[in-house]
């Protein structure tokens, strides 16, 4: 199909199925976008942020670039970055993506992640999505972290390592637990299936949202134990 026919086809599709905001379903100009009102309600995480945990610097340590928590605690990953605060507005983007088959916003959401994770991606050798167990994958039909990582790989050119890390145990949903129980629920459930993709490599782990960080930290443990040179974490949102 030539360019002119593609434009005609797109125009007809937009007439029959008008583009809708991926958050509120209002009619907009382009598929997979946000209306101006929903966009304005999102809380983007912007500089200055802690160089390690990625959270906003609000304790007078801007000149040091490290927050007080990270100055006194060792984190699992080298760095963490996320685009949005996980709140009532960003949930309208993430929950439909996670549970409602609403994947049309993947290109836009991936661009958000690319922007905030620029420093992580510059030297990355590969992108690894947080994996789902095969039984959970059958239930959900797809892994949203996989879709985000694949799109980021397409735009950035960084290698997409889809199956290098697997989930070897089926566990209850993290949403059923709090605090320490979340950590225990995902302890030892991940396994590196292709060590050659990990050993000596700088990797960026991709997920949709960080709550307590237990899941991504368990993944980081396994990747570092296998021999990764460095592992950073990039997510769409995080609970602040």
KALIN-V421499 format. One record per pair of residues at least 24 apart in sequence whose ideal C-beta (glycine too) atoms are under 8 Angstrom apart, sorted by the first residue. I is the first residue (numbers start at 1). J is the second residue. Records with the same first field share a line. If there is no record, write none. Layout:
I=J, J
This chain:
22=93, 96, 102, 104, 105, 108
23=89, 92, 93
24=92
31=104
32=104, 105, 106, 107, 108
33=105, 108
34=108
38=89, 92
41=89
42=84, 89, 90
43=84, 85, 87, 89, 90
44=83, 84, 112, 116
45=82, 83, 84, 85, 116, 238, 240
49=81
51=79
52=78, 79, 80
53=79, 80
54=79, 80, 81, 82, 116, 238
55=238, 240
56=240
76=213, 216, 217, 220, 221, 224
77=205, 216, 217, 220, 231, 232, 233
78=230, 231, 232
79=119, 120, 232, 233
80=210, 213, 216, 232, 233, 234, 235, 238
81=116, 117, 119, 120, 232, 233, 234, 235
82=116, 210, 234, 235, 236, 237, 238
83=109, 112, 113, 115, 116, 235, 236, 237
84=112, 236, 237, 238
85=237, 238, 239, 240
86=209, 210, 211, 237, 238, 239, 240
90=236, 237
93=236
94=208, 209, 236, 237
97=144, 208
98=140, 144, 208
99=140
101=141, 142
103=142, 144, 147
106=147, 148, 151
107=151
109=148, 236
110=148, 151, 152, 155
111=155
112=236
113=148, 152, 206, 234, 235, 236
114=152, 155, 156
116=234
117=204, 234
120=204, 232, 234
121=152, 156, 158, 204, 234
123=202
124=158, 202, 203, 204, 232
125=158, 159, 201, 202, 203
126=158, 159, 160, 161, 164, 197, 201, 202, 203, 204
127=152, 153, 158, 159, 160, 161, 203, 204, 206
128=161, 164, 165, 203, 204, 205, 206, 219, 223
129=162, 165, 205, 206, 207
130=165, 205, 206, 207, 215, 216, 219
131=165, 166, 167, 190
132=167
133=167, 168, 169, 170, 171
135=170
136=167, 170
144=208
145=206, 207, 208
148=206, 208, 236
149=206
152=206, 234
158=204
161=194, 197, 203
163=193, 194
164=192, 193, 194, 197, 198
165=190, 191, 192, 193, 198, 219, 222, 223
166=190, 191, 192, 193
167=191
174=211, 214, 215
178=212
179=212
182=211, 212, 214, 215
183=212, 214, 217, 218
185=214
186=214, 215, 218
187=218
188=218
189=218
190=218, 219, 221, 222
191=222
192=222, 223, 226
195=226, 227
198=223, 226, 227, 228
199=226, 227, 228
200=227, 228, 229
201=228, 229
202=228, 229, 230, 232
203=228, 230, 231, 232
204=231, 232, 233, 234
205=231, 232, 233, 234
206=234, 235
207=233, 234, 235, 236
208=235, 236, 237
209=235, 236, 237, 238, 239
210=235, 237, 238, 239
211=238, 239
212=239
